């Protein structure tokens, strides 16, 4: 394998990290962890499609959409870790037989973008999953209440 750029790895993780593209860039196409990124990302995208077609009451979409959020969040975290790795440590690990290269502002800008997007996606995922969980609990409570009574709401 040739030289592995910290800047390129950061931006690949930012753009396509949910599909494991950053792992393929760094470890090659045979990387098993890279291939494990795709199924939950596609499942989350299927949840988004289901919710658009079937509405917000589709419980399967409730379970699938947070997968997409978690995969996007982990991709942003990988981009931040790559960007903040010191150049000499990056080169010692990823390019041991190559001369070191200074990276400049590319990884820094990637870390900033990843922090903004990752923070928003993670907070949205937590809010969505929490809201759906508590709505589910309220629905189950309404089904279990005796006839003619209202379930208590806190």
Order of alpha helices (4+ residues) and beta strands (2+ residues): alpha-alpha-alpha-alpha-alpha-alpha
